[in-house]
Amino acid sequence: MKFVRYIMKNAALASVPKHIDHFSKFSPSPLSMKQFLDFGSINACEKTSFTFLRQELPVRLSNIMKEINLLPNKLLTTPSVQTVQSWYIQSLMEILEFLDKNPDDKVLGEFVEALVTIRNRHNDVVPTMAQGIIEYKEAFPQDQVTNQNIQYFLDRLYMSRISIRMLINQHTLVFDGTLNPVHPNTIGSIDPHCEVGDVVRDAFHSAKTLCDQYYLRSPDLILQEMCRTKKNLPISIVYVPSHLYHMLFELFKNAMRATIETHDHSSTLPPVEVMVALGAEDLSIKMSDKGGGVPFRRIDNLFSYMFSTAPAPRRGERARPPLAGFGYGLPISRLYAQYFQGDLQLYSMEGHGTDAVIYLKALSTDSVERLPVYNKTALKNYKVSLEVDDWCVPSREPLDLSVHKGPK
């Protein structure tokens, strides 16, 4: 029997490239927040969800798996990247087992178990991929074109991962028959009345606890809300609280760290100010600190996976906050904002402080998934070559004019 299972497993592995080629020919089907909400609250049917996911998940997995193979060979051969690739292959194989199955109660139960297994398997995709980047950077010299390709790919890989986890969470949470005791009104992972101020305060207190542990003090919070149509009422939208919390927690950590390090010798700390504003189209959250700001030329680095201001940790280290040192906090927070057609932008004044603004869609009908698609346009982005700039390019570091002084 072991030999038979071995033969069947190898036959399945051999057919994986064929399945990837097949499913990558289809574009993912983006869903709006309203569709997620309506399906979970009004038209919740486990068989319908099963039928959709067993087709949609292979499409989303295959589209991004085609792009993994476009990465530089030097990066592909790192042990960490090969591990991530093996996880995606295994997950695809497990989903494909349900393609021809009849959705009876037994199969539906097995499907939920498979989805939970896949979700847990991919829990460490971000730090494992980050470790692969570190292995690559330590072994090979850097070049701008390769770095651009890696940045482009990782944005798409992590966005795809966010979307796959969203689908899996909605199915498993809606159909497991239990209520979330912390958020009993949520539909899956979506809160139809997500009070933004509450999430801001939750994220602030978590970051404050972390800050107090490291620095033994922390700045206060000043929170204001502005909505002309609903004065004196808490601002709420249809959103995924965990996504919003992730973004805010990362921004609070950065703001607190900058504030404390800038005012290290001061007995008092300026507060971190947050303004929440709801308009007809946008829900905007502005976080302002007086942490000294960042030079304009370095803003782009803050969203780069190839750049970090902290020493690089190794996987498995538990003594530091999650992802500290990988430099992935801001770029992934921006992806969470962009996932439902929003954005995260930084506006910094060196010598003063930084404003971070999260833009979200105010209407659930406008909050539609932003998904990567493998096509000719994507392929071109991996074939970009470094061309000579048609503008004068200054040095990235300030010029030392002392070396150019003439003789006296």
N, C-alpha and C positions, 0 to 999 in steps of 0.2 A: 504493500500500500504506500509506503514512503517513497518508493521508486516511482510509482504512478503519479503521486502528488508532485514529485520533483519534475517529471516530464511535463505535467500540465502547467506548472508554474513557469517553466522555461518557455513553453509554447505561448503562454499569455504575455510574457515579457517581450518575446520576439514580435508580437503583433502590436505592441505599444506605438512604434513610429507610424504604423498605418492608421491607427485610431487618432493619433495627434494630427496627422495630415488631413484626415476626414473632418474632424470637429473644428479645426482651425479655419476651415473654409467658411464657417458660419460666424456672423458677428454676434456678440453678446446682446441680450435683450435688456436694456436698462429699464428699471422700474422707478416710479416716482414714490415719494413718501406717502402720498395719498393712496396709491395702489397697495403699498405695503399695509397701510392702515385699514383700508376697506376690506382687503382680503382677510386680515386677521380678525376683524371685528364683526363683519357682516357675512361674508361669503366663505368663512373658514371651512375648507374641505381638505382633509389630509390626503385623499387620493389625488386631488387636483394638484396640490403642492408637490406630491411625490412625482407625478407625471412631468411637471415642469422642471423640477430640480434634476431629475435623472438625465434630462437633455441639456439643461442650461449649465450645470456644473462642469460637465466635460468640455463644453464650448469655452467657458471662461478659463479652465485649467489649460486646455490645449493652446489657446491663443497666447498665453504668457509663456508656455513651455516652448513654443516655436522661437520666442525671442531669447530665451536662455541660451540656446545654441548659437546665437549671434554674438555672444560675449567673446572677448579675446581669449584665445586658448590658454594663455598663461593664468587667467583668472578661473576659467572653467576647470582647470586641473587641480585647483586647491582643494584639500580635503573637505573644507566646510561647504564650498559651493557644490561639490559632488554629493554631499549629504543632503543639501536642500533639493537638488535635482531628483535624488532617489525618493524623497518624501512626496514630491509631486507625481512621480511615476506610480508609486504605490497607491496614492489617493485616487488617481485616475482609474487604475485597475479595479479598485474596490467599488467605485461608482458604476463602472461599466457592467459589473455583475448583475445590476438591477435593470438593465435596459429591456430585457425580454420577460421580466417577471410580472405576474399578475398581482396587483396591489391588494392582497387580502390582509387580514389583521396580522398574521405572522410576518409577512414580508414588510409591512409598514413598520412593525416593531424592529425588525432587523435593519431597516433603512435608517431609523433614528439612531440606533447603536453605531452604525457605520459612519453617520455624520458626526457623532460625538467623537469617535475615534479619529476621524480626519481632522476635526478642529483641534483636538489635543495634540495630534502629531505636528501640526503647523504652529503650535504655540511659540516655538523658539526660532521661527524663520528669520525674524529681524536680527536678533543677536548672532545667530549662526552665519547669516549672510554678512553681517558686519565683521565677524571674525575672518571670513574669507577675504574681505577687502583688506584687512590688516595683514593677513598672510601674503597677499599679492603685493602690497606696498612695501613690505619688508624684504621681499625676494627680488623685485624687479624695479627698474627706474620708471619714473612717472612721465607721461606725456599728455599734453592738453587734449588731444583727440580721444584717446582712450578714456580719460577722465570724464569727458563729455558723454561718451557712450555709456559709461557706467552710471552716471547721474541720470541719464534718460531712462535706462533700463530699470534702475531701482525705484524711481518714481512710479513706473508702470507696474513693477512687480508688487510693490507694497499697496498700490491702489487696488490691484486685482485681489490681493489678499484681504483687504478691508471689505471688498464687495462679496467675496466668497464667504467670509465669516458672517456677514450680514444675512445672507441667504440661509446659511446653516442655523444661525441663532434664531431667526424668525420661525423656521420650521420646528426646531426642537423646543423652543419656549412656548409657542402657540399650542402645540399638540401634545405636550407632556402632561397636561391635565392639572398642573399646580400653579398657584399664584405666587408672584414675587412679594414676599412680606414687606420688603422695604418700599417697593413701588407697586402697590396692588392694582393700580389703574393702567399699568403699561400693557401694550399689546406687543408681545414678543419683547424686543429691546427698545421699542418706540413708546415714548410718552406723548399722548395726544395733547396734554396740557403741561408741557415741560416749563416750569417756572425758572427762568434764566437766573434770577437773583439767588435762588436757593443753590443752584449748581455753582455759581460764582463763590458763594460763601463756603460750600463744601470743599471746593478746590483750594480756596485760600487757607482754610484751617489745616488741610493736609500738608500744604506747602509750608505753612507756619510751624507745624510740628517738626517737620524735617529740618527747617532752618534753625529752630531753637536747639535741636540736637547737635547741629554742626557748629553754629556760631554763638549759641547761648543767648541770642536775642533775635528779634525779627520786627520788621516794620508793620504798622497797622494798615487797615483797609478802610478806604472811603468809597462807598458804593452809591451811585445815583442811577435812577431809571427815568427815562423820558419817553412818554407816548402821549401824543396830543389827543388821540381819540379815546383813550382809557386812562384818564388822569386818576392818580391815587390808587390804581389797581396794579398788582404785580404783573410784569410782562411775561407772557407765556407763548410758546410756539409748539408746533408738532416737530419733535426732534428726538434724537437718540441721546439720552443724558450721558451715557458713558463716553460718547464721542466728544461732546462738549466739555465734559470734565477733563478728558485727556488733554485737550488743547489748553484749557485754562490753567490746569496744574503745571504744565510745562512753562507757560508764560509767567506764572507766579514765581516758580523756582528761579527763573532767569532774573526777574525783576528784583526779587529779594536778595539774591546773591550780589547783583550789581550795586544795589543800594547800600548793603552792609560794607562791601569792599571799598566803595567810594567814600563812605562816611565812617570809616574805621575808627577815627580818633574823635568822633563826635559823641557826646553823651545822649543825643536824641537822633532818631532816624526819621526822615521824611516819609509820609505814608505812600502806599501804592493806591492810586486812584483808578476806579473803574466806572465807566459810563456805559449804560445799556440803553440803546435807542431803537425804537420800533417805528418803521415807516410803512408806506404802502407796499413796497417791494422788498426792502431789506430789514433784517435784524442785525444791528451792528453793536459790537462790544469793543470799547477802547480801553486798554490798560496802559496807564501812564506811570512811569517811575522817574525818579531823580537820581539815577545810578550812573551818571557820568557819560552815558551815550556810547556810541560806536562810530569810528570813522566811516564816512560814506563809502570808501573804497573797499571796506571789509563786509558790508552788508550781505553781498551775495554769498560770501563764505559761510555765513550762518545757516544757509539753506543747503549747503553742500555736504554730501555723504563722505567726501574725501577730506574733510577738514574738521578738526575738533580742537577746542581750547584746553581740554583736560587730558591727562595721561590715559592711554588706551588700556581698558581693563581686559581681562581674559574671561571667557565664558565660565560661569560657575562661581564667579566672585560675588559674595553676598554682602560685603562690608560697605558697599556704596549704593546710591540710589539706582534704580533700573535705567540702563542705557547710558549712564554717566560715562563720559569718555569716548563713546562711539560717535557723539555729535549728531545723533539721529532725532533728538527731541523736536526741534523746530521743523525740519523737513517733513517728518511724519505728521506733526500737528497740522501743517499746511495741507497735507493730503486729506486728512479728516475733514477739514473745512471745504476743500475742493470736491470731495466725494459727492456731495449733494449741491453742486454748482455754486459754492461759496468761495471764500479765499481767506488767507491770512497774510497780512502785510506789516512790515516794520518801517517806522519813520523815526530816525534817530538824529539827535543833535549832540554832537560830540562836545563835551564840557558841561552838558546839562542832564540829558536823560533820553529815554526811548518811549515812543508810543507804539504799542502793538494793537492792530485792529483786526478783529475777526468779523468777516462778512458772511451772513447766512441768509437764505431765502426766507422771507416772511410767510409765504404761502406754500402749503404742502404740495400743491399742483406744480409749482415751479422747482421743487426740490427733487430733481431727477438724477439718478446715478450717473457719474462720469466714469466711463469704463474704457480701458485700453483695447484697441483692436489691432490684430496682426494683419497688415496689408502692405501694399507697395510703398505707401507713405512712411509707415513705420520702418520698413526695410531701408529706405533712403537715409533715415536718421542714423543708422549704424554704419553707413558708408561715407559719412561726412569727412572730408579731408581738411586739413588746416591750410587756409589760404592766406596770402599776404594781405594785411589790412590796407584799405585805401584811405585811412586816416593815420596821422602820426600817433604812435602809441607810446605814452610816457612810461617811465619805470614804475613798477608796482610799489616800490619803496620810495620814501622821500629822498630827493637828490641831495647828496652831500657836496655842497658847492665849494667846500674848503679845498678839495683836491684839484679844483680848476683855477685856483688863484695864480695869477701871473707873478713873475719875479718883481721884487720891490726895487 
